[in-house]
Amino acid sequence: MVTIDADFDAERLAGGHIYFMNTQKLGTDKLLTQKGGDKRTHSIWETLTKTAQAVPDRFYVVIDEAHRGMRGGKAAEKARTILQRFLLGSPEDGLCRMPQVIGVSATPSRFEELLLSGTTHTVHKVYIEAEAVRESGLLKDRILIHYPDAASRAEMTLLAEAAHRWQTIEKGWSAYCRNQDEEIVWPILVIQVEDGSDKTLTRTNLSTSLATLESAIGRRLREGEVAHTFNDSGDLDVDGRRVRRIEASRIEEERNIGVVLFKMSLSTGWDCPRAEVMMSFRRARDHTYIAQLLGRMVRTPLARRVEADAALNDVHLFLPHYDRATVESVIEDLRNVEDVPPSETGTSRELVTLYRREGLEEVFKALGELVTYRVNAVRRQSALRRLMGLGRGLTHDRIDEDAQGTVKTRIVEQMTAEVQRLRDAGTLEERAKQITGIDLKTIAVGHGTGVAEDEGEYSIEAASADIDRHFEQAGRRLGNGLHMDYWRYRSETGGDRDADAVKVEAVVLAQDHAGMKRLEAFAEGQFDTLYAQHKRDIGKLKEQRRQHFQRLRLATSVPQTIPWVLPETIDFRRSPTAPEYAKHLFLEDDGKFRADLGTWEQGVLREELADSSVIGWLRNLDRKPWSLEIPYEEAGNVKPMFPDLLVVRRDAKGFLCDILEPHDPSLKDNAAKAVGLAKFAERHWTLFDRIQLIRKQQGADGVERYFRLDVGNDAVRKQVLAVTTNSRLDQVFDAEAVVR
């Protein structure tokens, strides 16, 4: 990786490198764009042009924030901005049109407009869904907005609360990072103050603000802990406390900074994953700018979601001068303003954190023995790549230091067996000739007559360079350098073998569909065996490494089970007036659980809680990292379902876990989900007790009750597994469903 600075001077960019270049260095008055003199032979425009002309198929220009500088629409036939020059070219600068450009943007319309109106590029669009961005873990899950019931002057009270939240998050990060052997994350509290006047730096009382902070955290602010970004001032002295001036771009790297004061200049050129709490003294008229600023605060410090503590996936915003109506404006901006990432947004009255209910340690231990699925959660990989990744991981984490070598040897031995199969079938030699020999024809054209006559055919041997090209293609198909491992193994064990002959064997195997299918099946089986052998040790790893193995496990077309791990805390959304329910497994910090349940869910839960053996239950949410997920198939596609309720009961032998899914019979996915539940029950009947599809309908006496079809029952399950239509499911339901 190379950063192009003002001194960079080269005829062409070298292959095998990634070059980083800030567009601010490309102005007409900058050294990079100038040619001549004692220090520069080539302008950057000439360097880019010569590179593009030399390797047009291997030179990629990636433009981040590609919508910026793209205004102009149909009138933009001539590049008026620096970024447009890459797309349109600039003859006066000696820059040709870049052959391959990747534009990255959350708001690509301007970029697309230029492409359609001003260039001859072929456009290939790749859309990333907002849900995929959230699930990646690169962004905070939620933005929580705290505000008073009515806009007030209680600003120092909210500042104290923001300081408490900052300190709570700091303690959370410290505990988590120490437990996970991660570098400690030091969160930042950013405070947006009001503008000043000719006589005052800011209308916000900085002395009172810092005193309030110290009172809230119970200590003096340390030297260098507070900084500001005011453009019109240097270091400040606030009642004996030094508040140093710092450039916004340097905040992230200064680990001793814990509090940052700013006005309106922080978002430009600033990206600080450590900024997790924000307090704004500004009035409601500034809501659009506040939304833009928050968009710069939602990157996760570790570039991944924290599973163990849901509170560390949140960003907090305190607004003392806002009320419900103006807060709604901020929320609306967060959903629509350019550059704001798609985190879940709401007020602190709606977005809450739930904690494990005390006294249920044995219950959570029992639930940890259960399994869940993750459907289409990870990009699919070949079984060979998954197996090689598993071997590497086991060796890296010292679970099995021989795993990487053993896996590689087994795969190469299987490749050897497949090549021998081709040899025994007589197809190896035939296919090898197509690679090593080139048939040529000669046609003689009579001078003056134009008559063409065949002069015969002959064969020549392929050059080593052509064989090497096929060999590299085989390597891309096999992955992980397996073609080279096979070449080395056969060269060492096959006696005095010709190097090209061994390469041709790997090429023929990689092109053989049946052989590759068997090799993939072999790798799939080896992966499952090796994973099962070491899954307990994998479960003991730190969170990041455990997630690595989980992704390998899930990167297949067939849904896979993983341990169902319920974290210490979970995030939850409910309305401010949601009713309370007893015995939930997770509670808010006031010891209560509130939720907005549907009518059927309320009715089913009422029946369950009337049973004295029920000791707890869980409202299972869709698509959370901790959700219980079950696969089902509809129209040939595998999809996930998330049963609404999980109930834990106690009997003489221990704990029983039930899966309850109240489901509207009018929905077209009824039969598919019922079969999915039945298949789940068939595979995991030893782990769960009741697995019920539930409907509210009239009984024989005309009274509406909740009828339950229990696929945990063997006889019922066999009937449901044979269901193919909703009407057939209705028949089974009418015959077998019972009331509690």
N, C-alpha and C positions, 0 to 999 in steps of 0.2 A: 504494500500500500504506500502510495506516494502523494504527499501534499504539494501541489504546484504553487510555489511562491513567486515573488517578483524576480528572483534570480534564475528561474528555470529557463533553460535554453537547449532545445534538441530538435533535430531535423524531423524525427518521428517519435511517437510514443512506443515504448518497448512492449512486446507481447508478454502475457503472464502477469500483468500489473493492473491494479485499480488506482486511478488517479482522482484526487479530490481537488476541486477548484471552486473558489468563491467568486460569484459573478461580479462582486464589487471590484475585483482586480482586473476586470475586462473593459473598463472605460477607455475612451480614446486617449486620455491623458495618463494612462497607467503604463508602467514599464513593460508588462507582458505583451501588450498589443503593439509595441513599437519595435522597429528593426533598424539596425545600423549602430554605429558607434563602436567603442572598444569592447563593450561587454556583451553585446547581443548579436548573434548571427541570424536567428530565426525569430519572427514574431510568433505568438501562440496560435494565431490564425493559420499561418503557414504550416506549423507543426500539425495542427488538426487536419488540415487539408491533405497533406502528404500521407498521414496515417490512414485517413478514410479512403484515399485512392489506392493505397498499397494493399489494405486488407478490409475491403468493404463488408465482407461477410463475418468478420471477427472483431469489429470495432463498434462498441455500443456506447452511446451517450445517454446517460440517465439524468433526467431533469427532475429534481425534487420540487414540490410546490409548483407544479407545471402551469397552474392557472395564472401565476403572477407575470405581469409584463406582456400579457397576450391580448390586450384590448385592441380593437381595430376592426375586427370582423372582415367584411369583404374588401374594405379599403386597405387591408394589411398585405398588399401584394409585395410591398417592399418592407423589409424588416426595419422597424423603428425602435426596437428594444434589443438588448443583447441576446436574450434567450430566443427571440424570433430568428436571429441570424443562424442559429443551429438548424432550424427547420427550413428556412428559405434560402440560406446562403447569403453572402455579402461580397460580390465581386470587387467592390472598391477596397475591401480589407484583405482580399486574397483568400476568402473562406468559401469553400464549396458547401453545398447542401450536405448535411450529415446523413449517411445512408440508413442508419438504424438508430432510432430515438425511442427511449422509454420515458414517458411522462407520467409522473406520480402525483396525484392530486385528490383531495377529498371533494373538490368542486371543479370538475373537469370541463365544464361547458365552454369556457373561453378557449381553453386549449383545443377542444374538439372543433370549435368554430373556425379557428385558424387553419386547422388541418383540412377541413372540408373546403375552405374558400381560397387558400393561398398556396397549397403545396400539392405535389404529385405523389406524396407518400401513400403506400397502401396501409390502411389503418386496421389494427386488430385490437379490439377493446376487451379488457379483462376487468370485470366488476367484482369488488370484494364486498360482500354483504356486511352490514353493520353488526349483525350477530356474530359473524366470524371474527371481526375485530375484537368484540367483547370477549369471546371465548378464548382468544389467543393469550389472554393474561397480560398483554403489553400495556393495557390501560386499566385504570382504577375501575372497579365495578360500579361505584355509586358516588354521586355528589349530593351531600346532605346540606340543606340550607336552614340555618337557625335564625329566627326573627321573633320580635315581640308580638303580642296580639294586636297592638296598634303602634304605628311609628312613634318613637319616643326619644327622649334625651337620655335614656338609661344606657348610654354608649359605653361607659366604663364598666358597667355590670356585665355587658356582653363581652367586652375585652377580657375581663377576668375569666369568664367562662371559656373563651377561646384559648386563653393561656392554660387553663385546667385541661382542656382537650389536647392541646399540644404536648403537655407533660405526660398525659396518659398514653398518647401514641408513642412518645419517646420511650417510655417504659416497656410498652408492647414490643417495639422493634428491638430493644436491647435484649429482652428475654428470648424472643424468637431467634435472633441472629446468633446468640450464644448457644442456644440449643441446637441450631442447624449448622454451626461452624461457618457462618457467613460473616463477612466484614460488616461491622455495625453500621446501621442506617441511622443518621441523625436528622430527624425531621425539622422542618423550618416553619415558623409562624410568619406569614407575610401580612403587613398592616398597611392598608391604603389610607393615607391621610388626605385632608382637604388641601386645596390650593391656598396660597398665601396672597399677599398684597405687596405694594411697594415697600412697606415697612416691616412686614412679618413674613417669615419663611413659609408658615402654614397656619391656618386657622385652628388646626388641631393642637391641643395642649400636649406637647411632647413630654414635658416634665411629669404631668399627671399620668400620662399613658405609661411611661416607664416605671413610675412608682406603683401603678396598678399591677403591672406585670410582676414586679418583684413581690408584692403582697400576695398575689395569687399563687406563685410558685414557691413561696416560702424561703427565698434566698436572694442575695444580690446578683444582678446580672454580671457575668464574668467579662473580663477585658476582651474585647474583640467579638463578643457574642452578638452585639447589635450593630447593624450596618444600615446605610441608606443609599438610595440611588438618585437623590435630587440633583438635577443638572446644574442648578444655580448655587451650589454650595460645596465646600470641601468638608473636611472632618468637622463634626459638631461637638460642643461641650454642653451636655444637658444635665445641670445640677451635679457636676463632677463626674459624669459618666461620658466616656469618649464614644461617640457614634461615628464610625469611620465611613468615608465615601467609598463605594465600590462599583465597578462596572457590572451591569446585570449579567453579562455573559460569564463572569467569574464566580458568581454566587455558588453554583453547584460544586465547584472544586474546593472552595474554602470550607473545610469540614467544621471549623470552630464557630461558624456563623449559625445562630439559631433563630434570630429575629431580623427581618428586613423591613425597613420603612420605605415607602415609595408613594409617588403621586399618580402620574399617568404614563410613565415612561418604561414600565417594567416589562411589558409583553414583547416589545420589539427586540429581537435577537436573544430572547431568553427562553430557556427550557430547563426546568429544575424539578426532576422527579421527587426531590426531598421536600418540596413545598407541599405540605399536606393540610394546613389550616390557614384560612385567610379571614381577616377582619377588615371591614371597610367602613370608614367614617363618612363616606360620601352619601349623597342624597339619591333618591330613587330615579332621578333623571339620568343617572349614569349607568343604567342597568345593562345597556348593550355592551359597553366597554367592560363591565364586570364579567359578563358572559365570555367575552373574548379572552380575558385574562385567565379565567378558570380553565379554558381550553388548553392552556399551556401548563396546567398543574396536574393533569390526570395521568401522566405516564408513571408506571409502577417503578419504584426504585431498583428492584431486582429483575426487571423486565420479565416478570412472571407473576401469576396470582399466588397469594399466600393462602394455603388451604387450612392451616392450623388455627388461624385467627382472622375471622372475617372482618374485624374492625380495621385491620391494616390494609384493606382493599378500598377504603373510603377516603374521600376528600371532604373537608368541612368548610363552609362559608357562613360567617356571622354578619348579619345586616341589621344594625340597631335602628336605622332610619327607614325601614321598609315595613309595610303591612302585607296582609294576604294578597291584595290585588297587585301590588308592585312586585312581590315575590313571584307571582304567576308570570309577570313580564320577563323576569330573569329566566325562569324555567322555559318559557317559550323561546327565548333567545338561545338558550343552551341546546335546544332541539333544532334550531334553524340557522344560527349564525355561522358563517363561513369559518372553517378551521377549528370548530369545536367538535371533539371526538364524541362518539356515541355511547357515553356512560349513562347508566340509569340515573335520573335526576328527580329529586323530590325534597320535601321539607323534612326536618328532624321529627316532626309529628307523624310522618308517614313511614319513613325509612328508619328501621330500628335494627339493633343487633340483639340476637338472642343467645343466651348462655345455657350450658347444660344444667339441668335441674339437679340440685344437690341431693345426695343420698341414693343416686341411681348408678353408682359405679359398676355394680355387678350387671345391671341391665345393659349399659353401654358395652361392657366387655362381651356379653353374649351377642349383642348386635354386631360386634366386630367379627364374628364368625360367619356372617352372612355374605352373600355375593350380590353384585349388581352387574349390569351390562353398560357399555358405552357404544352407541350406534353412530357410525359415520363421524366420530369425534376426531379422528386422525387421518391424514392423507395416507392412502394405501401404498404399501411398498411390496416388492416381491419377497417371497419367503426366503430367498437366498440372502437378500440384504438384511432382513429382520434377524436371521440366524447369525450372520456375521456381526451385526450390531450387538446382539445378546452376548456372544462370546467375548467381544471387546469389552462390553460393560462389566461382565462378571470378573474379568481379569483386572480391569481398571479399579474396581471397588474391592479387589482382593477377596472376593467371595470364592472364586476358583481361579487361581493364578495360571492354570494350564488351559482354561476354557478357550481362549482365543486360538491357541495353536491346535488344540484338539478339534475344534469346529472346522478350522481351515483344512486340516488333514482329512477329515471325514468327507467334506464336500469334494475335495480333489480326488479322493478315492472313488467317490460315486461318479464323478465326471469321467474317470478312467474306465469305470464299468460301462458307462453309457457309450463311450467311444468304441469299446470292445464289442458291444452289441451291434453297433453300426458296421464294424469290420466283419463280424460273423455273418451279418445279413447281406454282405457284399455291396452295401451302399456307400461305405466310407470312401473306397477308392474311386467310385464313379463320381461322387460329389466333389472329391478333392481335385479331380481333373478339371472340373469347371472353374476352379480357383487358380490352379497352378499352370493350366494350359490355356492358350488363347488361339482359337481357330481363325485363320485369315483366308480370304478369297482374293484372287487376282483377276482383274478384268483388263483386257487389252483393247484399246480404242485406236482403230486405224487412222493414221494421219491423212487428212484430206477426205476420207470416206465417212468418218464418224461412226463406223460400224464397231460395236462392242462385242467382244467374244470372251467367254470364260477361259482362263488360262490354268484353272485348277485351284486346289486348296492345299494349305499346309498349316502346321501348328508350331507355335513358339512357346517357350516357357515364360511364365509371368515373372516380372522383375520383383526382387525382394521388397522393393518399396511398395508395390501394389499389394503383396501379401501382408506386409505390415499394416497397410490401411485396413484391410479386412480384419486383421487381428485386433486392431484398436476398436473397430466396430463391435467385434465379439466381446471385448472388454467392457464396453458400455452396456451391452445387453446383460452380461453376467454380473457386473458390478464388483466393487471392493477389490479390484486388482486380481480377481480370481483367474483371469486368463494368464497372467504372469505367474501366479502360483502353480497353475497346471503345467505351464511351460517349464518352470524350474524343476518340478517334481518328475515329469516325464524325461527331461534331459538328464536328470541324475540317476533315475532308476531304469531307464530304457536302454542302457548301453550307449553305443556310439550312434546316437540319433542325430539326423539332420535337423538343425534348428528350425528351418522353414517348415519341415514336415510336421513337427510338433505344433507349430502355430496353426497350420492348416487343420489339424485335428480339432483344435479349440474352435476354429471358425465353423467347421462342419457341424459340430455339436450345437453351437449357439444358433445355427440356422435350422436345426432339426426340431420341429414343433413337438413331436412325441417325446423326444429325449429331454427337452427343456421342461415339458409338463411333468415327467417323472422326477426330474431333478428338483422342481419346485415342491412336488408332493413329499419327496424325501426331506427337504429342508423344513417343510411345515411340521412334519412329524418330529424331527430332531428338535425344533424350537419348542414345541409343546412339552416334550420329555425333559429338556434341559430347564425350561422355566419352572415346571412342576417340581423338579428336583431341588431348586434353589429359591422357591417363592417365599419361604419363611425368612431366609436371610435378606431377600430383597425388601420384604416388609419392614425390616429393622433399619433400613437406610434412612438418611436424612431426606427431607421432602423433595428437594430438587432431583436427586438421583433416583428416588422412588418414582417420580413422575417420568423420568427418562425411560425406565423399564416398562412403565405402564403404556407409554406411547408406542413402544415396540410391540407390546402385546396386542394393542388395538389396531395396528396398521395392517389389517387384513380385511378381506371382503366378507369374512364370516364373523358375526358378532362374537366377542369374547367376554368371559367373565373376569371381573377384577374384585378384590376384596371391597366390601362396602364399609368405608371408613367415615364415620360421622365426626366432624371436627369439634373442638371445644366451643366454638361460637359459629353462628350462621347469620347471614343477612336476611332480612324479612321486610315485606311491605304490607302495610295495612292502613285503613283509613283512621283518622284521629278519633272517630267515635265507634270503632269496631268493638263488638261485644267480647267479654272474657269467657274463656273455657278452662276447665280444670284438667289436671293430669297431663298436660303436654310435656314432652321430653325436654323442650327448650323454653326458657322464660326470659322476659325482659329484665332489666336490672332492678325493677321494682318487685320482682317475684311473681309477675302475672303474665299470662299469654292472651293476646287479643288477635282476632283474625276475622276476615270477611269471608265466611263460608257460604256456599250455595244452600238452597233450601234442602235438597236431598242430603248433602253432606251433614247439615245440622241434624236432620232426622236420624240418619244412620249413627252419628256420633252419640246422640242422646240414648239410643238403644245400647250402644257399647258401654258407655259410662255407667249405665244402670247395673252392669255386671261387676260384682265385687272382685272378681279375679283380674280385672283390667287394672294395671298399675301405671300405664302410660300409653301415649299415642303420638304420632308425628303427622303434621300436615306436610305431605310430600309435594314439593313445588317442581314445576317444569324446568329442565335444563340448568339446574344449579350444579356446581361441582360435587355437591354431596347428595344429590337426588338419587332415589332408587329408580332405575331405568330398566325397562323390559322391551325386548325387540318383538316386532310383529311384522308380517309381510302383507302388503297390499299392492295388487297389480304388478307383482314381480319386484317391487322395491321394498327393501327392509327399512322400517321406520321405528323411532322410539316411542314408547308410551310411558307415562308417569302416573301410576295409580295414586288416587287422591289421599288415601288414609292408610297408615300402618299402625296396627294396634298390638301392644305387648301385654300378654296375660301370664299369670303365674299359676302353675299347678304343682302337684307333689314332686314332680321330677325336675322342675326348673322353669325356664321361660319359654313361652310360645309366641311366635311373631306371625301376625295375620296381615294379608294384603287385601284391602277393600276398595273396590272401584265402582262407585255409583255412576251409571252411564245411561244416557238418554237413548232409548231404543230406536228413535227416529233417525239417528245419525248413521250414515252409510258405512262407517268403519266398524260397526258392531261385531259382525262375524269375524272379521280379521283380527280384532283385538281379543275376542274371546278365544280364538285359536292360539294367539300369541300367549295369553295367560295360561292356557292348557299346556302348551309346550314348555313353558317356564316351570309349571308345576311338575311335569313329567321328569324334567332334568333335576329339579332341586326340591323334591318332595320331602327330603330328609331335613331341610333347613327351615321350611315354612309350614305352618299348619293350615289354617283356612286361607284360600285364595279365591275371592268371591267377586263375581260380576253382579251388581245390584240394581234393581229397578223398583220404582214406586208404581204399583198398579193395584187394581181392585181384585180382592179375593172372591171366593165363591159366595161370601155373605154380602158382597157389595161394598165392603169397607176397604179404603186404600191403605195398603201396608207396604213395607219394604221387603221385596222378595229377593232371595239370595241364591245364586247359582254357584255352587262351590266346586271349582275344578280341582281342588285339593282332594276331593273324593274320587277314588279310582273309577267307579262305575260312571259317574258323571263326566269325568275327564275323557274317557274313551268315546263317549257320544259327541262331545264338543270337538274333539280332534277330527271327527269326520264331517264337521259342518263346513259347507261351502257358500251358503247364502244366508242373508238375514232372516228370511222366512223360516228356514230350517232351524236357525238358532232360536227363533221365537217358539217353535214347537218343543224344542228341548227345554227351554226355559219354563214353558207352561207345565211340562210334565215333571221336571226335576227341582225347580226352585222352591225353597222353603222360607218361612219367616223365622225370625230369631225367637 
